[in-house]
């Protein structure tokens, strides 16, 4: 009888409606509302924190530039676009010496005629009339010489720093297995061996911590022949567009097939023209997007057409929050939790898009030496991060991701 009763109970349970089957002990579920609210509050706080960081980076950038100009007012001033440039000088292209008469009559003077080696590029340096600031002179000269291309000699800034951490980067590739690489930066110290260095600024070549680190990363990542154009030296207005154009021309003339530039500045007609000339000769230019944050103006030379624009990630493959932006983005590479050498040869931790850029350049040079399409080679290696496919944070993906190790 007991068995029969049990069977009846089971049959009743099976044939009952589903709602009636859930006659089980109740479990007290947590209230969802407060949990979701706390999560959203946390996300809002995180977004606000990111926004504050972005705004701080933008303010810091402006303060740094203003401090530089004020402290070096004898050598630097603002151009018509509000960007820092060499004081009292303008660069003029696409005008003959005979057509300069209106400018000379207005008080401008010819400081020099420049022929940029290796790039078939000619220009003139004009001195600004006494009592006229650079921005006023730039506007006046554009009216006096409407057929000419007039620009200031804009300054460019290194886009990375040492942070003191001691971490490791593993070399991938051997010397001699890469196409010749050129580098536009400060000069490396004697402990960092390169093939050749030449100066394009007052006091150059002069050992630079930044240049030493970039060169050491190039070597570690497999670049063999490395030539360095020092565009800083001890010049207060170092890193200017004319020095960079001359340095690029020299590197091209010396056979560099890849040129890496870990510097950022405003758009400049002379440097843009020089890079275009180098590209027409088959040279690939690789450049950093800078560290002024996503609110900063687009970085140049990374934003020029055809330049390989590089951003950076940390050891956990997270985009650096301070990474700047360009009008296009090609690749990401490690730019934090890696080390390089400073001018004294000491191993130091590095952070910045400056240090991602030579890793991409070295990879590219290796592909060229193997007779491969560098784009296909880098795309095949690139690890897709973030949103699927190309995006504005990681570009076409992470290159040289295995270059870092602890």
C-alpha positions, -999 to 999 in steps of 0.1 A, spaced: 0 0 0 28 24 8 45 16 -25 12 22 -44 8 56 -27 43 66 -36 37 56 -72 5 77 -73 24 107 -59 51 104 -86 25 101 -114 7 131 -101 39 151 -101 48 141 -137 14 149 -151 9 181 -133 14 215 -151 50 228 -150 41 256 -127 28 232 -102 59 210 -104 81 237 -88 69 228 -54 104 228 -40 119 247 -11 123 283 -19 157 298 -23 161 335 -14 175 352 -45 194 384 -41 178 416 -52 191 424 -87 184 462 -86 211 472 -61 237 448 -77 232 463 -111 232 498 -97 265 492 -79 280 478 -111 269 508 -132 282 531 -106 316 514 -108 316 517 -146 306 553 -144 335 559 -120 359 541 -143 347 562 -173 350 594 -153 385 584 -142 395 578 -178 380 611 -188 399 629 -161 432 613 -172 425 623 -208 419 659 -198 450 659 -176 471 647 -204 458 675 -227 465 701 -200 499 687 -193 508 688 -230 499 725 -232 517 734 -200 548 716 -212 549 734 -245 542 767 -229 570 762 -204 594 752 -232 586 783 -252 589 807 -222 622 792 -210 637 793 -244 622 825 -258 654 834 -275 652 803 -297 615 793 -299 582 810 -305 547 801 -317 538 800 -353 505 811 -369 488 778 -358 500 782 -322 527 754 -326 562 759 -313 589 766 -340 624 780 -344 623 817 -337 626 843 -365 628 818 -394 604 807 -421 609 779 -447 598 786 -483 594 761 -511 582 764 -547 596 799 -554 627 810 -573 652 834 -559 641 860 -586 606 858 -573 616 868 -538 616 905 -544 583 913 -527 595 896 -496 629 912 -496 614 946 -501 592 940 -470 622 933 -448 626 895 -451 662 882 -455 676 851 -471 694 831 -444 703 802 -466 694 781 -496 690 745 -487 694 714 -509 682 683 -490 705 654 -498 690 623 -513 655 638 -518 658 663 -546 642 689 -523 651 726 -524 640 753 -501 650 787 -486 653 798 -451 641 834 -446 647 857 -417 617 875 -402 617 913 -403 628 930 -371 599 937 -348 576 912 -363 567 879 -345 567 846 -363 529 843 -366 526 877 -382 555 871 -405 541 838 -416 508 854 -426 525 883 -443 548 861 -463 520 840 -475 504 871 -490 536 884 -505 544 851 -521 511 835 -529 527 809 -553 550 797 -526 546 771 -498 555 789 -466 559 771 -432 575 776 -398 604 754 -388 582 734 -363 596 715 -334 589 678 -327 590 660 -294 602 626 -283 573 604 -273 584 582 -245 603 581 -211 622 558 -189 604 548 -158 631 530 -138 617 495 -139 640 467 -149 622 443 -172 633 422 -202 628 422 -240 639 391 -260 656 395 -293 638 380 -323 659 380 -354 696 381 -360 718 409 -372 721 410 -410 687 394 -415 670 428 -419 670 456 -445 691 487 -434 672 508 -409 675 546 -403 664 564 -372 656 601 -366 660 610 -330 688 619 -305 721 602 -308 727 569 -289 754 567 -262 786 548 -269 773 517 -251 746 513 -278 763 502 -310 750 515 -343 765 515 -378 768 553 -382 756 585 -366 754 620 -381 743 653 -365 718 678 -379 716 702 -350 739 724 -330 761 702 -308 751 670 -326 757 642 -323 752 643 -285 742 612 -264 705 610 -257 687 587 -233 657 586 -256 678 579 -287 698 553 -269 667 534 -259 651 535 -293 684 523 -309 688 495 -283 653 483 -291 660 482 -328 690 461 -322 672 437 -298 643 433 -322 666 421 -350 677 452 -369 712 448 -382 724 480 -400 713 510 -380 721 546 -389 710 575 -367 703 611 -377 706 632 -345 682 661 -349 685 674 -313 722 677 -303 723 705 -277 701 728 -298 673 745 -278 652 744 -310 662 708 -318 639 684 -335 628 710 -360 613 701 -394 643 712 -414 667 691 -394 644 661 -397 641 665 -435 679 667 -438 683 637 -416 658 617 -436 676 627 -468 709 615 -455 695 582 -443 679 576 -477 712 585 -495 730 561 -472 707 532 -482 682 530 -454 651 511 -465 631 517 -433 632 549 -412 617 549 -377 607 582 -361 596 583 -325 589 620 -325 556 640 -328 548 675 -339 523 695 -360 518 691 -397 547 707 -416 549 712 -453 587 707 -455 587 675 -436 557 662 -454 573 669 -487 605 652 -476 587 621 -464 568 619 -497 601 620 -516 616 592 -495 585 571 -501 587 575 -538 623 561 -535 608 530 -519 616 539 -483 590 529 -456 586 555 -428 574 542 -394 563 567 -368 548 569 -332 514 584 -325 528 601 -293 518 601 -257 497 632 -253 465 613 -250 435 608 -273 424 644 -269 456 657 -285 457 669 -321 466 642 -347 503 634 -344 528 640 -373 547 625 -390 525 594 -381 495 611 -398 512 617 -432 499 596 -460 517 562 -463 535 565 -430 531 534 -408 515 547 -376 522 528 -344 506 528 -310 516 509 -278 503 483 -253 515 472 -219 526 438 -208 489 427 -204 482 439 -239 462 468 -228 464 500 -248 484 527 -231 459 553 -218 483 581 -227 487 570 -263 480 598 -288 462 595 -321 469 598 -358 446 602 -388 451 565 -394 465 537 -372 484 507 -386 498 486 -357 503 483 -320 535 469 -303 548 466 -267 555 501 -253 555 494 -216 569 466 -194 600 465 -216 635 478 -212 662 495 -232 695 512 -226 700 548 -217 729 570 -229 752 555 -202 744 519 -212 722 513 -181 692 490 -185 660 510 -178 623 504 -180 605 522 -207 570 535 -214 556 552 -244 547 548 -281 583 558 -289 594 523 -279 567 504 -297 577 520 -330 612 506 -334 598 471 -328 575 474 -358 602 490 -378 626 461 -371 599 435 -381 592 454 -413 629 455 -421 632 418 -417 602 412 -440 619 434 -467 652 415 -464 633 382 -470 618 396 -502 583 395 -487 555 421 -488 560 439 -455 523 445 -451 514 409 -457 541 398 -432 530 422 -405 494 414 -410 501 376 -408 519 382 -374 495 407 -360 473 396 -331 438 410 -333 429 429 -301 399 448 -291 370 450 -316 373 424 -344 393 436 -373 410 469 -378 401 495 -351 412 529 -338 428 515 -307 450 487 -319 450 493 -357 455 460 -376 467 443 -345 496 436 -321 530 431 -338 560 417 -320 538 407 -291 563 380 -281 592 404 -279 586 411 -242 593 388 -213 599 391 -176 
